[in-house]
Amino acid sequence: MNDENLNVPNFSEREVRMIETCRTLAANDPVGASDLAMIIAKLSSLLIGGELEDATEPDADSP
């Protein structure tokens, strides 16, 4: 299968680590897994949509 045909976003290393950390936490905490699953879904959605801003980047509106 040709990867060019897949609609798979290219996550940065930082973004991949955030998602993997949430998955690891969910695997180690079955009680909180559903909450973490929602966080993973939201993070993935924001990353794919390009709406998640890097907290280290200066805000254009800041003084």
N, CA, C and O atoms as CSV, one atom per row, in Angstrom:
chain,resi,resn,atom,element,x,y,z
A,1,MET,N,N,0.848,-1.180,0.000
A,1,MET,CA,C,0.000,0.000,0.000
A,1,MET,C,C,0.891,1.240,0.000
A,1,MET,O,O,1.917,1.274,0.680
A,2,ASN,N,N,0.510,2.222,-0.739
A,2,ASN,CA,C,1.270,3.455,-0.857
A,2,ASN,C,C,0.834,4.432,0.231
A,2,ASN,O,O,-0.348,4.760,0.336
A,3,ASP,N,N,1.792,4.899,1.043
A,3,ASP,CA,C,1.481,5.815,2.144
A,3,ASP,C,C,0.919,7.144,1.660
A,3,ASP,O,O,0.208,7.816,2.407
A,4,GLU,N,N,1.219,7.533,0.437
A,4,GLU,CA,C,0.717,8.803,-0.084
A,4,GLU,C,C,-0.801,8.811,-0.196
A,4,GLU,O,O,-1.421,9.874,-0.185
A,5,ASN,N,N,-1.398,7.631,-0.304
A,5,ASN,CA,C,-2.845,7.539,-0.452
A,5,ASN,C,C,-3.571,7.608,0.887
A,5,ASN,O,O,-4.791,7.762,0.925
A,6,LEU,N,N,-2.834,7.497,1.971
A,6,LEU,CA,C,-3.447,7.527,3.293
A,6,LEU,C,C,-3.559,8.961,3.775
A,6,LEU,O,O,-2.661,9.775,3.558
A,7,ASN,N,N,-4.665,9.259,4.428
A,7,ASN,CA,C,-4.860,10.593,4.990
A,7,ASN,C,C,-4.390,10.577,6.442
A,7,ASN,O,O,-5.197,10.685,7.365
A,8,VAL,N,N,-3.086,10.443,6.634
A,8,VAL,CA,C,-2.502,10.347,7.960
A,8,VAL,C,C,-1.696,11.615,8.225
A,8,VAL,O,O,-0.786,11.950,7.466
A,9,PRO,N,N,-2.035,12.320,9.308
A,9,PRO,CA,C,-1.299,13.554,9.603
A,9,PRO,C,C,0.124,13.245,10.064
A,9,PRO,O,O,0.383,12.172,10.609
A,10,ASN,N,N,1.019,14.157,9.851
A,10,ASN,CA,C,2.390,14.034,10.337
A,10,ASN,C,C,2.487,14.777,11.658
A,10,ASN,O,O,2.515,16.007,11.691
A,11,PHE,N,N,2.538,14.013,12.756
A,11,PHE,CA,C,2.660,14.616,14.070
A,11,PHE,C,C,4.125,14.886,14.369
A,11,PHE,O,O,5.007,14.154,13.921
A,12,SER,N,N,4.372,15.935,15.125
A,12,SER,CA,C,5.737,16.208,15.568
A,12,SER,C,C,6.095,15.190,16.647
A,12,SER,O,O,5.226,14.503,17.183
A,13,GLU,N,N,7.368,15.106,16.952
A,13,GLU,CA,C,7.819,14.178,17.989
A,13,GLU,C,C,7.158,14.519,19.325
A,13,GLU,O,O,6.790,13.622,20.084
A,14,ARG,N,N,7.009,15.798,19.607
A,14,ARG,CA,C,6.374,16.249,20.855
A,14,ARG,C,C,4.913,15.808,20.922
A,14,ARG,O,O,4.443,15.347,21.962
A,15,GLU,N,N,4.210,15.952,19.817
A,15,GLU,CA,C,2.800,15.569,19.771
A,15,GLU,C,C,2.642,14.067,19.955
A,15,GLU,O,O,1.736,13.615,20.654
A,16,VAL,N,N,3.518,13.298,19.331
A,16,VAL,CA,C,3.478,11.842,19.475
A,16,VAL,C,C,3.731,11.460,20.927
A,16,VAL,O,O,3.055,10.579,21.459
A,17,ARG,N,N,4.693,12.107,21.574
A,17,ARG,CA,C,4.985,11.809,22.986
A,17,ARG,C,C,3.789,12.121,23.876
A,17,ARG,O,O,3.495,11.362,24.800
A,18,MET,N,N,3.089,13.232,23.611
A,18,MET,CA,C,1.905,13.576,24.416
A,18,MET,C,C,0.840,12.491,24.297
A,18,MET,O,O,0.267,12.061,25.298
A,19,ILE,N,N,0.580,12.055,23.077
A,19,ILE,CA,C,-0.443,11.033,22.857
A,19,ILE,C,C,-0.013,9.710,23.477
A,19,ILE,O,O,-0.826,9.040,24.115
A,20,GLU,N,N,1.247,9.321,23.303
A,20,GLU,CA,C,1.731,8.068,23.876
A,20,GLU,C,C,1.704,8.109,25.399
A,20,GLU,O,O,1.422,7.096,26.039
A,21,THR,N,N,1.993,9.261,25.984
A,21,THR,CA,C,1.930,9.400,27.438
A,21,THR,C,C,0.503,9.191,27.927
A,21,THR,O,O,0.287,8.499,28.921
A,22,CYS,N,N,-0.465,9.777,27.246
A,22,CYS,CA,C,-1.870,9.586,27.619
A,22,CYS,C,C,-2.265,8.120,27.497
A,22,CYS,O,O,-2.965,7.596,28.363
A,23,ARG,N,N,-1.830,7.460,26.447
A,23,ARG,CA,C,-2.145,6.038,26.260
A,23,ARG,C,C,-1.530,5.189,27.365
A,23,ARG,O,O,-2.169,4.267,27.871
A,24,THR,N,N,-0.285,5.500,27.742
A,24,THR,CA,C,0.381,4.763,28.813
A,24,THR,C,C,-0.350,4.971,30.128
A,24,THR,O,O,-0.580,4.017,30.872
A,25,LEU,N,N,-0.717,6.212,30.418
A,25,LEU,CA,C,-1.466,6.496,31.643
A,25,LEU,C,C,-2.791,5.747,31.655
A,25,LEU,O,O,-3.191,5.213,32.690
A,26,ALA,N,N,-3.470,5.704,30.523
A,26,ALA,CA,C,-4.748,4.999,30.437
A,26,ALA,C,C,-4.560,3.507,30.680
A,26,ALA,O,O,-5.390,2.877,31.335
A,27,ALA,N,N,-3.481,2.939,30.161
A,27,ALA,CA,C,-3.219,1.509,30.345
A,27,ALA,C,C,-2.916,1.187,31.804
A,27,ALA,O,O,-3.232,0.097,32.281
A,28,ASN,N,N,-2.304,2.132,32.509
A,28,ASN,CA,C,-1.924,1.910,33.903
A,28,ASN,C,C,-3.002,2.316,34.899
A,28,ASN,O,O,-2.880,2.018,36.087
A,29,ASP,N,N,-4.036,2.977,34.447
A,29,ASP,CA,C,-5.110,3.441,35.327
A,29,ASP,C,C,-6.459,3.153,34.682
A,29,ASP,O,O,-7.064,4.041,34.081
A,30,PRO,N,N,-6.940,1.898,34.806
A,30,PRO,CA,C,-8.203,1.534,34.156
A,30,PRO,C,C,-9.381,2.408,34.578
A,30,PRO,O,O,-10.293,2.632,33.782
A,31,VAL,N,N,-9.381,2.903,35.810
A,31,VAL,CA,C,-10.480,3.732,36.294
A,31,VAL,C,C,-10.520,5.060,35.540
A,31,VAL,O,O,-11.597,5.544,35.192
A,32,GLY,N,N,-9.356,5.647,35.289
A,32,GLY,CA,C,-9.294,6.928,34.602
A,32,GLY,C,C,-9.147,6.802,33.093
A,32,GLY,O,O,-9.005,7.805,32.394
A,33,ALA,N,N,-9.181,5.571,32.588
A,33,ALA,CA,C,-8.939,5.339,31.162
A,33,ALA,C,C,-9.956,6.051,30.274
A,33,ALA,O,O,-9.592,6.567,29.218
A,34,SER,N,N,-11.215,6.087,30.682
A,34,SER,CA,C,-12.223,6.731,29.828
A,34,SER,C,C,-11.970,8.237,29.728
A,34,SER,O,O,-12.152,8.830,28.664
A,35,ASP,N,N,-11.549,8.854,30.840
A,35,ASP,CA,C,-11.213,10.283,30.797
A,35,ASP,C,C,-10.018,10.529,29.882
A,35,ASP,O,O,-10.015,11.472,29.090
A,36,LEU,N,N,-9.009,9.678,29.995
A,36,LEU,CA,C,-7.829,9.838,29.153
A,36,LEU,C,C,-8.146,9.562,27.691
A,36,LEU,O,O,-7.557,10.179,26.804
A,37,ALA,N,N,-9.064,8.646,27.431
A,37,ALA,CA,C,-9.467,8.376,26.045
A,37,ALA,C,C,-10.091,9.623,25.432
A,37,ALA,O,O,-9.856,9.929,24.263
A,38,MET,N,N,-10.886,10.342,26.220
A,38,MET,CA,C,-11.478,11.590,25.721
A,38,MET,C,C,-10.398,12.645,25.475
A,38,MET,O,O,-10.463,13.388,24.496
A,39,ILE,N,N,-9.406,12.707,26.367
A,39,ILE,CA,C,-8.305,13.653,26.191
A,39,ILE,C,C,-7.528,13.324,24.921
A,39,ILE,O,O,-7.190,14.220,24.147
A,40,ILE,N,N,-7.243,12.037,24.704
A,40,ILE,CA,C,-6.521,11.612,23.499
A,40,ILE,C,C,-7.306,11.993,22.255
A,40,ILE,O,O,-6.737,12.514,21.296
A,41,ALA,N,N,-8.609,11.737,22.263
A,41,ALA,CA,C,-9.443,12.056,21.101
A,41,ALA,C,C,-9.436,13.561,20.829
A,41,ALA,O,O,-9.320,13.985,19.679
A,42,LYS,N,N,-9.559,14.357,21.875
A,42,LYS,CA,C,-9.566,15.814,21.711
A,42,LYS,C,C,-8.207,16.315,21.224
A,42,LYS,O,O,-8.134,17.143,20.317
A,43,LEU,N,N,-7.132,15.807,21.833
A,43,LEU,CA,C,-5.787,16.186,21.409
A,43,LEU,C,C,-5.561,15.840,19.947
A,43,LEU,O,O,-5.057,16.657,19.175
A,44,SER,N,N,-5.935,14.629,19.575
A,44,SER,CA,C,-5.760,14.191,18.188
A,44,SER,C,C,-6.543,15.083,17.244
A,44,SER,O,O,-6.045,15.468,16.186
A,45,SER,N,N,-7.769,15.411,17.628
A,45,SER,CA,C,-8.612,16.267,16.801
A,45,SER,C,C,-7.981,17.647,16.633
A,45,SER,O,O,-7.953,18.190,15.529
A,46,LEU,N,N,-7.482,18.206,17.721
A,46,LEU,CA,C,-6.852,19.525,17.664
A,46,LEU,C,C,-5.568,19.498,16.845
A,46,LEU,O,O,-5.288,20.422,16.081
A,47,LEU,N,N,-4.793,18.435,17.009
A,47,LEU,CA,C,-3.538,18.331,16.268
A,47,LEU,C,C,-3.799,18.193,14.780
A,47,LEU,O,O,-3.123,18.820,13.965
A,48,ILE,N,N,-4.774,17.377,14.425
A,48,ILE,CA,C,-5.106,17.170,13.017
A,48,ILE,C,C,-5.649,18.453,12.415
A,48,ILE,O,O,-5.335,18.793,11.274
A,49,GLY,N,N,-6.466,19.166,13.182
A,49,GLY,CA,C,-7.046,20.415,12.695
A,49,GLY,C,C,-6.083,21.586,12.749
A,49,GLY,O,O,-6.382,22.665,12.238
A,50,GLY,N,N,-4.928,21.377,13.367
A,50,GLY,CA,C,-3.939,22.441,13.466
A,50,GLY,C,C,-4.327,23.530,14.443
A,50,GLY,O,O,-3.797,24.639,14.377
A,51,GLU,N,N,-5.248,23.230,15.353
A,51,GLU,CA,C,-5.738,24.246,16.277
A,51,GLU,C,C,-4.963,24.284,17.589
A,51,GLU,O,O,-5.121,25.216,18.377
A,52,LEU,N,N,-4.129,23.282,17.825
A,52,LEU,CA,C,-3.385,23.235,19.076
A,52,LEU,C,C,-2.108,24.043,18.919
A,52,LEU,O,O,-1.266,23.733,18.076
A,53,GLU,N,N,-1.969,25.081,19.735
A,53,GLU,CA,C,-0.800,25.941,19.651
A,53,GLU,C,C,0.253,25.459,20.632
A,53,GLU,O,O,-0.070,24.962,21.711
A,54,ASP,N,N,1.485,25.606,20.258
A,54,ASP,CA,C,2.595,25.266,21.132
A,54,ASP,C,C,2.672,26.323,22.227
A,54,ASP,O,O,2.751,27.516,21.935
A,55,ALA,N,N,2.649,25.895,23.479
A,55,ALA,CA,C,2.662,26.836,24.599
A,55,ALA,C,C,3.969,27.616,24.675
A,55,ALA,O,O,4.035,28.651,25.339
A,56,THR,N,N,5.005,27.132,24.004
A,56,THR,CA,C,6.285,27.831,24.049
A,56,THR,C,C,6.375,28.936,23.012
A,56,THR,O,O,7.291,29.757,23.061
A,57,GLU,N,N,5.434,28.969,22.073
A,57,GLU,CA,C,5.447,30.012,21.061
A,57,GLU,C,C,4.838,31.285,21.633
A,57,GLU,O,O,3.811,31.220,22.309
A,58,PRO,N,N,5.446,32.441,21.378
A,58,PRO,CA,C,4.884,33.690,21.901
A,58,PRO,C,C,3.532,33.991,21.260
A,58,PRO,O,O,3.319,33.765,20.069
A,59,ASP,N,N,2.643,34.499,22.076
A,59,ASP,CA,C,1.314,34.869,21.603
A,59,ASP,C,C,1.396,36.232,20.923
A,59,ASP,O,O,1.991,37.165,21.461
A,60,ALA,N,N,0.807,36.340,19.757
A,60,ALA,CA,C,0.861,37.591,18.997
A,60,ALA,C,C,0.166,38.730,19.738
A,60,ALA,O,O,0.500,39.898,19.538
A,61,ASP,N,N,-0.803,38.393,20.595
A,61,ASP,CA,C,-1.551,39.417,21.318
A,61,ASP,C,C,-0.889,39.826,22.630
A,61,ASP,O,O,-1.316,40.789,23.267
A,62,SER,N,N,0.148,39.101,23.035
A,62,SER,CA,C,0.763,39.413,24.322
A,62,SER,C,C,1.645,40.650,24.201
A,62,SER,O,O,2.203,40.927,23.140
A,63,PRO,N,N,1.765,41.392,25.304
A,63,PRO,CA,C,2.547,42.645,25.273
A,63,PRO,C,C,4.035,42.402,25.091
A,63,PRO,O,O,4.814,43.354,25.046
